[in-house]
Amino acid sequence: MSKTSDILHDLGLKKPANINNTNNTNDTNDTNDILKTTTLSWSKDQSKVETSLTSSSLELASPREQELSDSSQKISHKKMPGEWRGVKLDLYKNGINKDGSAMMKLNIGVIRKIDGSQVPLQASLNSSWDDGVRRSVDKNDWLNDPHWIRAKQHRKELEYVYDIRASKIGLKQKSGGTEMVAYVYQDRSSMWCVDILRESQIYSFQLDDPLSDAQIAQGNTIATVYAGTKKTRLITAKELGI
């Protein structure tokens, strides 16, 4: 196995997708790439939304709303993949697209349980569903593989309630991608949320950590969170009096 394959294998991935998902957030050609979704007004159309839902697995309310409304039908979400010790999620706004929408990027730092090393990943959130997720997926896999069926199902669930962006997750510093998919949206309380699809399983995170002084000074960080085993903070030279 190559080094890249070893990393992906340790992350629990079946295979890397045949894509190059390196950061293209500064490419102004993404004019029409922003994901177009349906945003529902709960204050005006809530009754319409509720009556439109059925028991079909493709027509459930979003996982977060479903947990509140019907615990018997809520989707089971795990907090952390077994191979991960922790994950750091940082959501950035890196300018404005030509259509006036925010140019966004999600950095994902996975800490592997096996050796504690960090694998830097990212999702560029400025493309359409077809370009950001479906592209380069084998047609038969897209139609029949449980992972991609779940990807489409989860998108539909979220779109009942939220305005979402979605993208495959790629290796940050090397060409190539993964079959993991990131969904980014704000919930009804305006909290930024990230759902990660990995091997047909959804892992949900709220980006509710306070921004660090460095992130505030940088000015383009929207939201952040660390989930998993408690991080060990390094003592700085200043604290040691050096």
Phi, psi and omega in degrees: 000142174285168179300317179298317180296323178299316180299311181296322178297317179293333177281355177087019182273142178289317181194153175282143174287155182273068180221164172244104185251037177289167189293119176237028187290343180268003181279113183282003178280001182277029188309310186255016185274350184296137185293123179268120182227169179266123177255126184260144176265109182289331182288332184253326190240022185299318181297324179295318180296314184296320182285342182276347183279142177234181181279357179300141181295340180266000184232028175282155170294170180301154181306318182291319178291323181295323179298328181280325190265331185203091185296338182287340182248001186295148182277137181283121180242134175264148183280326187211132174302147184299333181276354183257135172276326179192172178211136177250125181243126178231122180257128185240150167249118185243050178111194184234134174286165182298334179274004177092354179279158180289138175272114191237155179213144177243119172266137184231114177253105181269128175260118184284137180291328187295324183219001179077003179285158181255135177249113181278123179234168177203160173227123176270120195255036186239020181242162176292167178303316181295320181281322186275336185235307188287332186305136176072004174274131179306137184302317180294319178296319181300325183275329192237339182289132181304326180297313183282332171298317178294324178299315180291321179297315183292323176301315181295320178300312182293322185292344175297333188236324192242158168268115190242160166235147182215149180198151167298154177262130182241165174291133188288319188251006178222155177289152179115160183225189178231177175268001176288148180233136176255133173244127183237135181196166172256134179279187186292342176265009181072014174284132176286135183230149176230126171250131179246124175266122181219118180050050176070004180249137179262132174242123188249138182224140169258130181272078190243013175283147175292147178289143177286166177301321180294320179293320178297317180295323180295322170089350183247006178275125181272313184200159183207158172199149167241131179232143179124203179301139182305131181289145174268116182277130178284138177283129183279161178298326180297318179295330179278354180078021181271000000 
